[in-house]
Amino acid sequence: MEIKENERIDDLQFKGLKIIQNTKNFCFGVDSILLTDFAKKIKNGCEALDLGTGTGVIAILLAAKTGLKHIIGVEKQEEMAELATRNVKLNNLENKIEIVNTDILDLCKLYPNDSFDVVVTNPPYKKKDTGVINQTEKKYLARHELTATLKDFIKVSKNMLKEKGEFYMVHKPERLVDILSLMRTNNLEPKELRFVFSNVNKEPSLVLVKGVKSAKPFLKIEKNLYIYDENGNYTEEINKIYNRE
């Protein structure tokens, strides 16, 4: 496997999976790992869609952690899509994962509505012209809503999902009102919610949300997830998620 300038291979600590990342561009974080754990209950044999796949880490982990039949990772940035394709090949998952280099807003040209059982997404968190401006264009595109907004990600998810299809997303708590409002407007009923904290003394830093298309209203709030304990060590649950037991 060819490794290019500024690239490294990281161990995903699960079933021997590895991933190539470019240190000059956007690298995945704990949010992607937690999303795959949150979504690992998806049913066997499903067709899934990963919107904004980046390096392909979410698609790769879900292909290994679940019994899904096939997952399509959608990535607009050509260089990132090429990297995700190499990561799929690196892990010999070509039979389960396909990387598509396109804008999520153009998916309707490739797939009919109601095509997928599951949509997962770790979209850009920041609105355009807010927050810290990243030094590189690729990082800026990954973290800010330049080409597609939160509304776009949710609307596309609704269109692509079958009736009773499942939607999984990780985002920032400060966008929660927007998230839940847009989900209900787009017929993705919020069903599960979980806050992620660095430790017990901090405010939540992430929120995990599950929705179901055309489901009846009922929201379950899961117990909080803490990354570090009072001694600054990873919690037992985080070690379990990272397979460090």
C-alpha positions in Angstrom: 0.0 0.0 0.0 1.5 3.3 -1.1 1.9 5.9 1.7 2.2 9.5 0.4 3.9 12.5 1.9 2.5 13.6 5.3 0.6 10.4 5.7 0.7 7.8 8.5 -1.0 4.5 9.2 -2.9 4.3 12.5 -4.2 1.2 14.3 -8.0 1.3 14.9 -7.6 -1.2 17.7 -10.4 -3.4 16.4 -10.0 -6.7 14.4 -6.6 -5.5 13.0 -8.2 -2.6 11.1 -5.9 0.2 10.1 -6.4 3.7 8.6 -4.2 6.0 6.6 -4.4 9.7 7.6 -2.8 12.8 6.2 -1.4 14.9 9.1 -1.8 18.1 7.1 -5.5 17.5 6.5 -8.5 16.7 8.7 -8.0 13.6 10.9 -10.8 11.8 12.6 -11.4 12.1 16.3 -13.2 10.5 19.2 -16.6 11.7 17.8 -16.3 9.3 14.9 -15.4 6.4 17.2 -18.3 7.2 19.5 -20.8 7.4 16.6 -19.8 4.0 15.4 -20.4 2.6 18.9 -23.7 4.4 19.1 -24.8 3.0 15.8 -23.5 -0.6 16.2 -27.0 -1.9 16.9 -28.1 -1.5 13.3 -29.7 -4.6 11.9 -28.0 -7.3 9.9 -28.2 -7.1 6.2 -29.0 -3.4 5.9 -27.9 -1.0 3.2 -26.2 2.0 4.8 -25.1 5.5 3.8 -22.3 7.5 5.4 -22.6 11.2 4.6 -19.3 13.1 4.6 -17.2 9.9 5.1 -13.8 11.7 5.2 -11.1 9.1 5.7 -13.8 6.4 5.7 -13.3 5.5 9.3 -17.0 5.4 10.2 -17.8 3.1 7.3 -14.9 0.9 8.0 -15.7 0.4 11.7 -19.4 -0.2 11.0 -18.6 -2.7 8.3 -16.5 -4.6 10.9 -18.7 -4.1 14.0 -22.1 -4.8 12.4 -23.8 -7.3 10.1 -24.6 -4.6 7.5 -24.7 -5.8 3.9 -23.2 -2.7 2.2 -22.3 0.9 3.1 -21.7 3.8 0.7 -19.4 6.5 2.0 -20.0 9.9 0.3 -17.2 12.4 0.2 -17.1 15.7 -1.8 -13.4 16.4 -1.5 -11.7 14.4 -4.2 -8.4 14.0 -2.3 -10.3 12.7 0.8 -12.5 10.4 -1.3 -9.3 8.9 -2.8 -7.8 8.4 0.6 -11.0 6.7 1.9 -10.9 4.4 -1.1 -7.3 3.4 -0.3 -8.4 2.8 3.3 -11.2 0.5 2.2 -8.6 -1.5 0.1 -6.1 -1.5 3.0 -8.7 -3.3 5.1 -9.9 -5.6 2.3 -13.5 -4.3 2.6 -14.2 -3.7 -1.0 -17.0 -6.2 -0.9 -18.8 -4.2 1.8 -17.8 -0.5 1.3 -18.1 1.8 -1.7 -16.7 5.3 -1.7 -18.5 7.9 -3.9 -16.9 11.2 -4.7 -19.8 13.6 -4.9 -21.7 16.3 -3.1 -24.4 15.0 -0.8 -26.8 17.4 -2.5 -26.3 15.5 -5.7 -27.2 12.0 -4.3 -30.7 12.3 -5.7 -29.1 12.0 -9.2 -27.4 8.7 -8.2 -30.0 7.0 -6.0 -33.7 7.1 -5.8 -35.4 8.2 -2.6 -36.1 5.5 0.0 -33.0 3.5 -0.9 -31.3 3.0 2.4 -32.0 1.3 5.8 -29.5 3.5 7.7 -27.8 6.8 7.4 -24.9 7.8 9.6 -23.2 11.2 9.6 -20.5 13.2 11.4 -21.2 16.5 9.6 -19.4 19.9 9.9 -20.3 21.4 13.3 -19.8 25.1 12.7 -21.9 27.5 10.7 -20.1 29.4 8.0 -18.0 32.3 9.3 -18.2 31.2 12.9 -15.6 29.7 15.3 -11.9 29.5 14.7 -10.9 29.6 11.0 -8.7 26.6 10.2 -5.4 27.1 8.5 -6.0 24.7 5.6 -8.9 24.7 3.2 -9.6 20.9 3.7 -9.9 21.3 7.5 -12.1 24.3 7.0 -14.4 22.4 4.7 -14.5 19.5 7.2 -15.5 21.6 10.1 -17.6 24.4 8.7 -20.9 24.4 6.7 -19.5 25.7 3.5 -21.0 23.4 0.9 -23.9 21.8 2.9 -25.7 22.9 6.0 -27.1 20.9 8.9 -30.5 21.3 7.2 -29.1 19.8 4.0 -27.6 16.8 5.8 -30.9 16.1 7.6 -33.1 16.6 4.5 -30.9 14.4 2.3 -30.9 11.7 5.1 -34.7 11.8 5.1 -34.9 11.5 1.3 -32.5 8.6 1.2 -34.0 6.6 4.0 -36.7 4.0 3.7 -39.8 4.2 5.9 -38.7 3.3 9.5 -35.1 3.8 8.4 -32.6 4.8 11.1 -30.6 8.0 11.2 -27.5 8.4 13.5 -25.5 11.6 13.9 -22.9 13.1 16.2 -22.8 16.9 16.7 -22.3 19.7 19.1 -24.8 20.3 22.0 -25.1 24.0 21.2 -26.8 22.9 17.9 -29.3 20.6 19.6 -32.4 22.7 19.2 -31.7 23.1 15.5 -31.0 19.4 15.2 -34.2 18.2 16.8 -36.4 20.8 15.1 -35.0 20.0 11.7 -35.3 16.3 12.3 -39.0 16.5 13.2 -39.7 18.9 10.3 -38.1 16.3 8.0 -40.1 13.4 9.4 -37.0 11.9 11.3 -38.5 11.4 14.7 -35.8 11.8 17.5 -35.7 8.5 19.4 -32.4 8.4 21.4 -30.1 11.1 22.7 -26.8 10.8 24.6 -24.5 13.5 25.8 -20.7 13.1 25.9 -18.6 14.8 28.5 -14.8 15.1 28.9 -15.4 14.5 32.7 -18.0 15.1 35.4 -16.9 18.7 35.9 -17.3 19.8 32.3 -20.2 20.7 30.1 -21.1 18.2 27.4 -18.9 18.4 24.4 -20.8 16.2 22.0 -24.3 14.8 21.5 -25.3 11.5 19.8 -28.7 11.5 18.2 -30.7 8.7 16.7 -33.9 9.2 14.7 -36.3 7.0 12.9 -38.2 8.0 9.7 -42.0 8.2 10.2 -41.8 6.9 13.8 -44.1 7.9 16.6 -42.9 10.4 19.1 -40.9 9.1 22.1 -37.5 10.2 23.1 -35.1 8.2 25.3 -32.3 10.0 27.0 -29.4 7.6 27.5 -27.0 7.9 30.5 -24.2 10.3 30.1 -20.9 9.1 28.6 -17.7 10.4 30.3 -14.4 10.2 28.5 -12.1 10.7 31.5 -12.6 9.8 35.2 -11.7 12.0 38.2 -8.1 10.9 38.0 -7.7 11.9 34.3 -7.7 8.3 33.1 -10.0 6.9 30.4 -13.3 5.6 31.9 -14.1 1.9 31.8 -16.7 2.5 29.1 -14.3 4.4 26.8 -11.7 1.7 27.2 -14.4 -0.8 26.2 -15.4 1.2 23.2 -11.7 1.4 22.2 -11.2 -2.3 23.0 -8.6 -1.5 25.6 -10.0 -3.8 28.2 
